[in-house]
Amino acid sequence: MSTTLPLPLTEQKKNYLNEDYSWKSWLFTTDHKRIALLYLFSITAFFFVGGAFAVGMRLNLMTPEGLFDHETYNKLFTMHGIIMVFFFLVPSIPATLGNFLIPMMIGARDLAFPRINLLSWYIYIVGGIFVLTAVVRGGVDTGWTFYAPFSTTYSNTHVIVAALAIFISGFSSILTGLNFIVTIHKMRAPGMTWSRLPLFVWSHYATSIIQVLGTPVIAITLVLLGMERIFQAGLFDPALGGDPVLFQHLFWFYSHPAVYIMILPGMGVISEIVPCFSRKGVFGYTFVALSSIAIAVLGFLVWGHHLFVAGQSMYASMVFSLISFMVAVPSAIKVFNWTATMYKGSVSFDTPMLYAFGFIGLFTIGGLTGLFLATMAIDVHVTDTYFVIAHFHYVMVGGMVMAYLGGVHFWFPKITGRLYPEGWAKFATLVVFVGFNLTFFPQFILGYQGMPRRYAHYAPEFQVLNVMSTAGASILAVGYLLPIIYLTWAWKNGPISPKNPWKAKGLEWEQAPSPPPKFNFEHQPIVNEPPYNYSGEETETTDVRS
Amino acid sequence: MSEAEMVHARERGHEPELKHHFDDPDQQLDSSTLGMWVFLLTEVMFFGGMFAGYTIYRNTYPDAFASTSRFMNLAIGSINTAVLIFSSFTMVLAVRSAQLGRKKALIGFLVITLFLGLVFLGLKGVEYHEKWVDHHIPGPGFRYEEPQYFHQAQILFFLYFAMTGLHALHMVVGVGLLVTLIAMAARNRFSAHWFTPIEMVGLYWHFVDIVWIFLFPLLYLIGRT
């Protein structure tokens, strides 16, 4: 080439990434976009720590007699659960994509409380230090559920350190939720009415309600657990007049709604990706938006389905079973509406859309098997078996992690100003999909056949399916390592992205450069069209400020 | 920004306390207020977990729970209730003084509120010491005058310390916040235009008082009917 191309425009412009390179400008930043990246790197680290424990478990389960003794295996699944649930899944999409995108999607310069946002990251890190301390000092063996009286009286592991870790990180979750609620209420740009709010924002609003109302309950439950462990007063010990089922009620009062903290933001991501790659507005916008709220509300009333075999009153169980079925309705509304959105759309098969397909299929399997578990008679048969494990991972890994990866790819050009290599990304999606199903589908069968969860050793007839599952897990691991490699490469070397490479709707794409400047927009955005206006409907011309 | 600069900025019609990401002071105040109420909802759920536990056990062991309230120091509990209600009153007067821009009155009422908070904590300390002397601290050293209720009473005292302890911790935080407010007021940080922190701490202080209003009858009065 004889002529030198001028430096790309985005490289010359000041944006939130290149305005200051000092470490102080990162550690003391109050910019929601930078805090989102701090979270992104931290939760990725915890994802791989949690994943390492899963590798240990799958290696152990290659053979019926196993690699590790019972105690080690107990610690492996406990630490896998604690780290993945509290240090990856709960903050995953809200603290990264939510943090980055909510102010941009509603046309604000930042979240309502930028310093509290930074504080939440520091609290998360302190919680993370505690959980790593628990790991380094020998781990915890109670299961991530901390059931009493084992956790309060009999376990000799570092229960209090781990409980403190969750207690502390819970406050980062509360502060994130609080910040989102206030931001969504008070910081919307002129014309950004509730009925024009992107569905990603709606789903985060619902998530935030759960974070704010649910998390304090697990916090106080863990305080009581720690105090009981110290004083041995018998609060949860039947031998001393206490009630261990009370602990389970308090625990699941948070931890069941918490699974909606972990899935609703994923649904929000899918609601953005599907219309963009179908070139069509979302079918039934209002229903999709309100179904998020319905899930948040109903989600608080179903925790008893974890206690069907715990000695809970049969009549209570019937009510919990019924409400658990009712939660399926808003979830199904979402799945049907995404499908209807694609119908007669011009669907393209870019990486984010592939992840969205994966999400819809796998979440549907995960959700429907949840109905098996909500049915009391079937639940008695499969309680504490691999069926539950498979169900949970279809929703959390097949659902949430797929949505997370889809979202990271979708907004990667906005976050970094670069394009990722599409070929590699599609290949990785395929690897993740194949690896995931090979890992977890056999577990449905194992569970149905009666293999219990949380045992280091198993009967020989279960070996074939367990080997399949371990093989799948190694494929899945490759699928998760690939994006780390090519996304890191693309961040430095990828082609410069235009402002809106997907021709997507939404303020973050249409009104802000990629990457955005420090205060997100060059001019105050004003919204004068319906959401997901891919068909180019007439935009209103009246003054929205009036 | 120095004090002189702030006064200067205010005189020129600028809002020195307006953060860059808000459009106007109203939006900023609305956001702070909503944020504080959401935080208080979180607090309700935080205490709510323990109130739920209390409700369950009181229904399971009504007689044992009733018997324990005879060992609570009703005099101190009553005085503390009065102290807290009065401190809420002085807190309201502090907010009112801030609205009117009366610095001296503001500092005065904040100091009285602070003093009442400390009185409450001091009396709470006396009570905790009594429990220690009476062997009413749950754990290996626990003794109870009515042996048939030993275990049940231990659970009640466990809840007593958890609930009043968490409440006292909130009082300690409140005392710290009041000290901060007094220092800020002394440095002329507040004006009739901007006194958001005083309003927010006021909300917090009232919330902590209300928690005590529930704790007092549930722990001290149930066995005295």
Interface residues (C-beta under 8 A of the other chain):
Chain A: A108 R109 D110 L111 A112 F113 P114 I174 L178 N179 I181 V182 T183 H185 K186 M187 V212 L213 G214 T215 P216 V217 A219 I220 T221 V223 L224 M227 E228 I230 F231 Q232 A233 G234 L235 L240 G241 G242 D243 L246 H249 L250 F253 F519
Chain B: K19 H20 H21 Q27 D30 S31 L34 G35 V38 F39 L41 T42 E43 M45 F46 F47 G48 G49 M50 A52 G53 I56 Y57 T60 Y61 I137 P138 G139 P140 F142 H151 Q152 Q154 I155 F157 F158 L159 F161 A162 L166
